């Protein structure tokens, strides 16, 4: 695996809420683990050559109980990335609280691996809540908006 790909993977883990990422490419394997005890939020990288047997993996820490989802139609993140309310810095946000929207209308952008992905509402209605701050990392399936 070349250094650019490795750097991209490290940045993805550092910017997201995921704790661990393992990628196998050809005969090589890379495992990136983010530890809460690490200083400056830099993930540790462990690279290994192909192994003749499987290495045991420590069980993941138990997850905190999921928060109750708000009432209404929930627009969830389709991917891991960084949430942006506007199409570009200095531009107005796609939507505001109380704004009426259509289902195919873009309501935010998720940046993942330097690609900007527009997220559509998926529901007609009014924006009741915006659950994520601009520039905040988001995970797959994380609630972003409540549409009423």
Beta strands, then each sheet from edge to edge (+ up, - down):
strand 1: 20-25
strand 2: 28-33
strand 3: 44-48
strand 4: 73-76
strand 5: 81-84
strand 6: 100-101
strand 7: 106-112
strand 8: 115-120
strand 9: 125-130
strand 10: 137-138
strand 11: 143-147
sheet 1: 1+ 2- 3+
sheet 2: 4+ 11- 9+ 6-
sheet 3: 8+ 7- 5+ 10-
end
